[in-house]
């Protein structure tokens, strides 16, 4: 999609105000992503990466910049946020442009993630709500991980599933799962680790020298296993990633069950966002978790 002249003028002005005089000579649509429209802005011998969407998505962009800043402070390489704003009916976020590849040093990626997870907060949650895709993500603070996962993660997704008419069977089984969730997490009191929050293969990449880069976060403090669990969705990462992570930060017993519980959140979110077979997948996951809780 070609960017409008008004949008380009606003992007040009915002970048110039933040990074010095900049004139857009080319705005090339960037591939990838199913929520925002993206462009590579070229001019004045420099490049930037811009995300755009409807004006209603401005807070989504502000939250993304907040998460990227937190990950960078923890030592992760990220595309640095430059500026965000709005014009007419459009909102935008401008980031550092990085030439990324899908392959690189997965051992370094595992160690970088473990370093992020070593940064801990006083409680589970975040200083603001943010987004998982387009879906609002609640981050109210809780000292109880079990309560947080139930009230800030599963309950909102199941309520949204009800509004989206994803099926009474799914909702009934979901209610049963909420009742037994403390049993599934009994004895598990994880540290409140800094998380990427949406870490699947599409949200990590590599520079030409193999350096890992994290992007598109949904950051909060929580169980580090929730990040590890999501890396196993949608194809997973190479084996070397998991062995390298465990060398630095071994996982607790019972991870295989908790992994299913944590990934249920993302599958429910996909069901709410995209429909298709995700609701049936979520129902099957709930059935397996209910069997584990007997």
C-alpha positions as CSV (number, residue, x, y, z in Angstrom):
1,X,0.0,0.0,0.0
2,X,1.4,3.4,-1.0
3,X,1.7,5.9,2.0
4,X,-0.3,9.0,1.6
5,X,1.4,12.4,1.2
6,X,0.1,13.6,4.6
7,X,1.5,10.5,6.3
8,X,4.9,10.9,4.6
9,X,5.0,14.6,5.6
10,X,4.3,13.7,9.2
11,X,6.8,10.9,9.2
12,X,9.5,13.2,7.7
13,X,8.8,15.9,10.3
14,X,8.8,13.5,13.2
15,X,12.1,11.9,12.2
16,X,13.7,15.3,11.6
17,X,12.6,16.6,15.0
18,X,14.2,13.5,16.7
19,X,17.2,12.6,14.5
20,X,18.0,15.7,12.6
21,X,17.0,16.9,9.1
22,X,15.5,14.1,7.1
23,X,13.9,14.1,3.7
24,X,12.0,11.0,2.5
25,X,13.2,10.1,-1.0
26,X,11.6,6.7,-1.0
27,X,9.0,4.9,1.1
28,X,9.1,1.2,0.3
29,X,6.4,-1.1,1.7
30,X,7.9,-3.8,3.9
31,X,6.8,-7.4,3.8
32,X,5.6,-9.3,6.8
33,X,3.2,-8.5,9.6
34,X,-0.6,-9.0,9.5
35,X,-1.6,-6.1,11.8
36,X,0.3,-3.0,10.9
37,X,1.4,-1.5,7.5
38,X,5.2,-1.0,7.4
39,X,7.6,1.0,5.3
40,X,11.3,1.4,4.9
41,X,11.9,5.2,4.7
42,X,15.0,6.1,2.7
43,X,16.6,9.5,2.3
44,X,19.5,11.8,3.3
45,X,21.7,8.7,3.2
46,X,19.8,7.1,6.0
47,X,17.0,4.5,6.5
48,X,14.3,4.1,9.1
49,X,11.5,1.5,9.6
50,X,8.0,2.9,10.1
51,X,4.9,1.1,11.2
52,X,1.5,2.7,10.5
53,X,-2.1,1.9,11.4
54,X,-5.4,3.6,12.2
55,X,-5.2,6.4,14.7
56,X,-6.9,4.2,17.3
57,X,-3.7,2.1,17.4
58,X,-1.4,4.9,18.7
59,X,-1.4,3.4,22.2
60,X,-0.3,0.1,20.7
61,X,2.7,1.8,19.2
62,X,3.5,3.6,22.4
63,X,3.3,0.3,24.3
64,X,5.6,-1.3,21.7
65,X,8.2,1.4,22.1
66,X,8.0,1.0,25.9
67,X,8.7,-2.7,25.6
68,X,11.6,-2.3,23.2
69,X,13.1,0.2,25.6
70,X,12.8,-2.2,28.5
71,X,14.4,-5.1,26.5
72,X,17.3,-2.8,25.4
73,X,17.9,-1.8,29.0
74,X,18.2,-5.5,29.9
75,X,20.9,-5.9,27.3
76,X,19.0,-7.2,24.3
77,X,19.6,-5.9,20.8
78,X,16.4,-4.4,19.5
79,X,15.4,-1.9,16.7
80,X,15.6,1.3,18.8
81,X,12.4,3.3,18.9
82,X,12.8,6.7,17.5
83,X,9.5,8.5,17.6
84,X,5.7,8.0,17.4
85,X,2.8,10.2,16.6
86,X,-0.4,10.6,14.6
87,X,-1.7,12.6,11.7
88,X,-5.2,12.7,10.3
89,X,-6.6,9.2,10.5
90,X,-3.2,7.5,10.9
91,X,-0.8,6.7,13.8
92,X,2.8,5.7,13.4
93,X,5.9,4.4,15.1
94,X,9.4,4.9,13.6
95,X,12.2,2.5,14.6
96,X,15.9,2.1,13.7
97,X,16.1,0.2,10.4
98,X,18.0,-3.1,10.7
99,X,18.8,-5.6,7.9
100,X,17.6,-8.8,9.5
101,X,18.0,-12.4,8.5
102,X,16.1,-15.5,9.7
103,X,19.2,-17.5,10.5
104,X,22.0,-16.6,12.8
105,X,23.6,-17.5,16.2
106,X,20.8,-19.2,18.1
107,X,23.1,-19.9,21.0
108,X,23.6,-16.2,21.4
109,X,19.9,-15.7,21.1
110,X,19.3,-18.2,24.0
111,X,21.9,-16.4,26.2
112,X,20.5,-13.0,25.4
113,X,17.0,-14.2,26.4
114,X,18.3,-15.7,29.6
115,X,20.0,-12.3,30.4
116,X,16.6,-10.6,29.8
117,X,15.0,-13.1,32.1
118,X,17.6,-12.5,34.8
119,X,16.1,-9.0,35.3
120,X,13.3,-9.3,37.9
121,X,10.6,-7.2,39.3
122,X,8.9,-7.1,42.7
123,X,5.6,-8.6,41.3
124,X,4.1,-10.1,38.2
125,X,2.7,-7.6,35.8
126,X,3.9,-4.3,34.3
127,X,3.6,-0.6,34.9
128,X,1.0,-0.3,32.1
129,X,-1.4,-2.5,30.1
130,X,-0.2,-3.2,26.6
131,X,-1.2,-5.4,23.6
132,X,-0.8,-9.0,22.4
133,X,-1.2,-8.4,18.7
134,X,-4.3,-6.1,18.5
135,X,-5.7,-7.5,21.7
136,X,-5.4,-5.5,24.9
137,X,-3.2,-7.3,27.4
138,X,-3.9,-6.6,31.1
139,X,-0.9,-6.2,33.4
140,X,-2.2,-5.4,36.8
141,X,0.4,-6.3,39.4
142,X,0.0,-9.5,41.5
143,X,2.2,-11.3,44.0
144,X,0.6,-14.6,43.0
145,X,1.6,-16.0,39.6
146,X,-1.4,-18.4,39.6
147,X,-3.8,-15.4,40.2
148,X,-2.0,-13.3,37.5
149,X,-2.2,-16.0,34.9
150,X,-5.9,-16.7,35.6
151,X,-7.1,-13.1,36.0
152,X,-4.8,-11.2,33.5
153,X,-4.3,-13.8,30.9
154,X,-6.9,-16.6,30.6
155,X,-10.0,-14.9,31.9
156,X,-9.8,-11.9,29.4
157,X,-9.3,-14.3,26.5
158,X,-12.1,-16.6,27.5
159,X,-14.4,-13.6,28.0
160,X,-13.5,-12.3,24.5
161,X,-14.1,-15.8,23.1
162,X,-17.6,-15.6,24.5
163,X,-18.2,-12.3,22.8
164,X,-16.8,-13.7,19.6
165,X,-19.1,-16.7,19.8
166,X,-16.3,-19.3,19.6
167,X,-18.5,-22.0,21.1
168,X,-20.1,-23.0,24.4
169,X,-18.1,-26.1,24.8
170,X,-14.8,-24.1,24.7
171,X,-16.2,-21.7,27.4
172,X,-17.5,-24.5,29.7
173,X,-14.1,-26.3,29.5
174,X,-12.4,-23.0,30.0
175,X,-14.4,-22.3,33.2
176,X,-13.4,-25.8,34.5
177,X,-9.8,-25.0,33.8
178,X,-9.9,-21.8,35.7
179,X,-11.2,-23.7,38.7
180,X,-8.3,-26.2,38.7
181,X,-5.5,-23.8,37.6
182,X,-4.1,-23.5,41.1
183,X,-3.7,-27.2,41.1
184,X,-1.7,-27.1,37.9
185,X,0.6,-24.4,39.3
186,X,0.8,-25.8,42.8
187,X,4.3,-25.5,44.2
188,X,5.5,-23.3,41.3
189,X,6.3,-19.8,42.5
190,X,8.5,-18.3,39.7
191,X,10.5,-15.1,40.0
192,X,8.9,-12.2,38.2
193,X,11.3,-12.1,35.2
194,X,11.3,-9.6,32.5
195,X,9.6,-11.2,29.5
196,X,9.4,-10.5,25.8
197,X,5.9,-11.7,26.0
198,X,5.2,-12.6,22.3
199,X,8.4,-14.6,21.4
200,X,7.7,-16.8,18.4
201,X,10.1,-17.3,15.5
202,X,8.7,-14.3,13.6
203,X,9.6,-11.9,16.4
204,X,13.3,-12.6,16.4
205,X,16.0,-12.2,13.7
206,X,19.7,-11.8,13.2
207,X,22.1,-9.2,11.9
208,X,24.6,-10.2,9.2
209,X,27.2,-11.1,11.9
210,X,24.8,-13.4,13.6
211,X,23.8,-11.1,16.4
212,X,20.3,-11.9,17.6
213,X,17.6,-9.1,17.6
214,X,14.3,-9.1,19.4
215,X,11.3,-7.1,18.3
216,X,7.5,-6.8,18.5
217,X,7.3,-7.4,22.3
218,X,4.4,-7.6,24.6
219,X,6.5,-7.0,27.7
220,X,5.7,-7.7,31.3
221,X,7.2,-9.4,34.4
222,X,6.2,-13.1,34.8
223,X,7.3,-16.7,34.6
224,X,10.3,-17.0,32.2
225,X,8.9,-20.3,31.1
226,X,6.0,-18.4,29.4
227,X,8.6,-17.0,26.9
228,X,10.2,-20.4,26.5
229,X,6.8,-22.0,25.9
230,X,5.9,-19.7,23.1
231,X,9.1,-20.3,21.3
232,X,7.9,-23.8,20.8
233,X,4.7,-22.7,19.0
234,X,4.5,-22.2,15.3
235,X,7.5,-24.3,14.4
236,X,9.8,-23.7,17.3
237,X,13.4,-22.7,17.4
238,X,16.4,-25.0,16.6
239,X,17.4,-27.5,19.3
240,X,20.6,-25.7,19.9
241,X,18.6,-22.7,21.2
242,X,16.9,-24.8,24.0
243,X,20.1,-26.6,25.0
244,X,22.0,-23.3,25.3
245,X,19.2,-21.7,27.3
246,X,19.1,-24.7,29.7
247,X,22.9,-24.5,30.2
248,X,22.5,-20.9,31.4
249,X,19.1,-21.2,33.2
250,X,17.8,-24.8,33.8
251,X,14.0,-25.2,33.8
252,X,12.0,-26.4,36.8
253,X,10.3,-29.8,36.9
254,X,6.8,-29.8,35.4
255,X,7.6,-27.4,32.6
256,X,6.0,-29.7,30.0
257,X,2.6,-29.2,31.6
258,X,3.0,-25.5,32.3
259,X,4.1,-25.0,28.7
260,X,0.7,-26.2,27.5
261,X,-1.0,-23.8,30.0
262,X,1.0,-20.8,28.9
263,X,0.7,-21.5,25.2
264,X,-3.1,-21.8,25.6
265,X,-3.1,-18.0,26.1
266,X,-1.6,-17.4,22.7
267,X,-3.8,-20.0,20.9
268,X,-6.9,-18.4,22.5
269,X,-5.7,-15.0,21.3
270,X,-5.2,-16.3,17.8
271,X,-8.7,-17.8,17.9
272,X,-10.0,-14.4,18.9
273,X,-8.0,-12.5,16.3
274,X,-8.1,-14.9,13.3
275,X,-10.7,-17.6,13.9
276,X,-10.1,-20.7,11.8
277,X,-9.1,-23.8,13.6
278,X,-7.5,-22.1,16.6
279,X,-10.7,-22.4,18.8
280,X,-10.7,-26.2,18.3
281,X,-6.9,-26.3,19.1
282,X,-7.5,-24.3,22.3
283,X,-10.3,-26.7,23.3
284,X,-8.0,-29.7,22.8
285,X,-5.3,-28.0,24.9
286,X,-7.8,-27.4,27.7
287,X,-8.9,-31.0,27.6
288,X,-5.3,-32.2,28.1
289,X,-4.8,-29.7,30.9
290,X,-7.9,-30.9,32.6
291,X,-6.7,-34.5,32.4
292,X,-3.4,-33.4,34.0
293,X,-5.3,-31.8,36.9
294,X,-7.3,-34.9,37.8
